[in-house]
Structures are given as structure tokens and as C-alpha cells.
Amino acid sequence: MKISKNAVIYEHVKIGKDPIIEDFAVLGKRPVEAEADEMELTIGDFPIIRSGTIIYSGSTVGNSFHTGDVARIREKNKIGNNVSVGSMCVIERECDIMDNVRIHSSCFIPEYTVLEEGAWIGPGVIMTNVLHPPCPAFKKHAPVRGKSCLHGPTVKRNAVVGAGAILMPDIVIGEHSLVGAGSVVTKDVPSESVAMGNPARITRKVEELECPVGVYKKGEVYSWRRK
């Protein structure tokens, strides 16, 4: 166990065994809302919370959770085991982030986003949840799936979103699919597909990808992610 004397940990925080919590981390910050006093923050075993990270109360975090420096995670999130959140990331409230998700540095994850098991989010990815902000209907309807501009994206199991991509509200990135770097995704991406461009279009199947340096044969580039 290594907890910096400069970290701030509120009374309503429960942390599992052997945490590493670095300088100026803040755990259990209260959101400004009526039920805030009833919210607890629960973090599992073996977390590494790096300098300047702020995690609000009201979330549940699994084992082996890692953050980079100055990550910010809002309230009422569900975060699974073996999840990492890179430096300078912002995760807004009420997201569902499942086991083995990787979120690289400087990403923005809006409210009501779902990242399924093994999703890989490259650096600088921006996700959105309202087509025409600020929308007065957002807080009323946002938690309900099927409202086309009132929900964050869903990134399905083992999908990869490349660096700097932008995902529009309520779209679904299918299982084992790949979004190319810098793409702007305005429509759902089917499973096992490659989408790229602005606006992103389906260009091929993942099994057709080739490794430009020859490490993998054609069709093997992401085969290791299916194990």
C-alpha cells in the first residue's frame, strides 16, 4: 500500500487492498446534487491512481484499475476489472465500462456511453451524446436507448477506435470492428468491419487487413484479440 500524504480521500470512499494513490489525487469528490450525501465511491483491489486524478463519489470500480495523470471520472459510473484510463481523459456520469477496456490519453467519454469488454479506445478520441447541444430534452430522455441524439455511443466487445476519431451520438461500433484514425463516425459500424474517413464508410472486413511490416499475415492482424 502506498498512499501519498497529499492525496485527498473522503470518508465515503472504500478501497480494496494494496492501492497506490499518488500526489494530489482526489477520491470521492461530491457532485452538486440532492442525493450526493448518500453516494459512496467503491474501488477494488490493486488500483493505481496517478497524480491529479479526480474520481467523484457514486461510482463502482473493479480490481486492477489504473489511471494516468489528471484523469477525471464523474459520478454514477460502473467500471469493471482491469480497466485503464489514460492521462487527461474525462469520463462523464453514468457510463458502463466493462472488463479489460483500454482508454488512452486525452479522450472524452460523454454521459450514458457503453464500452463493452475489451474495447480499445485510442488517444484523443471524442465521443458525443447530443446532436444539437444544448438540448433541453437531454436530461429527460438521455438514459433511454433508442433516442437517436440523446445517448452516448456503444462500443461493442473487442472493437478498436483509432486515434482522434469522433463518434456521433447513439451509434454502435460492432464487435471486433475497427474505426480508422481521424474518422468521423455518423452511422453504426457492423461487426468485423473497418470504417474510415469523414464521414466514415465501410471499406472492408477486418479479416482483409494486411500488416504493412509483415508481422502478421493477411487476416491475422487482430486474430489475437479473439482469444
Secondary structure, DSSP 4 states (H G I P E B T S, - for coil): -EE-TT-EE-TTEEE-SS-EE-TT-EEEEPPSSGGGGG--EEE-SS-EE-TT-EEETT-EE-SS-EE-TT-EE-SS-EE-SS-EE-TT-EE-SS-EE-TT-EE-TT-EE-TT-EE-TT-EE-TT-EE-S-SSSS-TTHHHHTTSTT-TTSS--EE-TT-EE-TT-EE-TT-EE-TT-EEPTT-EE-S-B-TTEEEEETTEEEEEEGGG---TTSSS-TT-TTGGGG-
